């Protein structure tokens, strides 16, 4: 067989052999139990959407369920790449309410550490992380540094002094993302201000969200968004971003950060990684919405 054909077959088949799934593992809003939601496929160092939420044929959903969400399927669950235990699929959601692909799962922990309500974990199919990431508890100094840098970032966005004054730190994590031995900080923030709309002749609330990654006292990644709480003329709403998972998903020794983006009646995910020696978003998709 000619070498060119062999190489072509390898390129076509290798990604399929390495395909894995990233799952979000979280509680239902009413805390009635645990559920899992696929975020993306991993193919080598690339991330690919699981299904297109706009595809109303439901065929991709049924295909995914048959392959990954059949009853009794088990996947290891991780927190900062430390294996906490495993999830077992109990029942897949075949109604696809709000175009969401989920499964109810049972959690079984291997030790004392457990997932906490409001802080989801990550489950992976296929090859697993090689070693846990170094994770340390944050302190008042970490929070103070994060707030100082966030105010500096938002000042550059020309936020008002009133909005800066009410800035709040939503979540902060300290994890060694690059294996250097020193933990980076990942933090998310929120603030708002009231403005008067001459067109609508009424007050409206503007919401501001910021996510940053801090390395060696400097912001190396920043995500900023803002918008009216009630939406604009096109119905667009400001997105809220939260930390979903931190894990070396592609196995290159540097952890990726998974963010969950919330919109009005919908959500999706962003994956941020260090590429070409800088932190950047490399994928966005998944989720669903009504």
Order of alpha helices (4+ residues) and beta strands (2+ residues): alpha-beta-beta-beta-alpha-beta-beta-beta-beta-beta-alpha-alpha-beta-beta-beta-beta-beta-beta-beta-beta
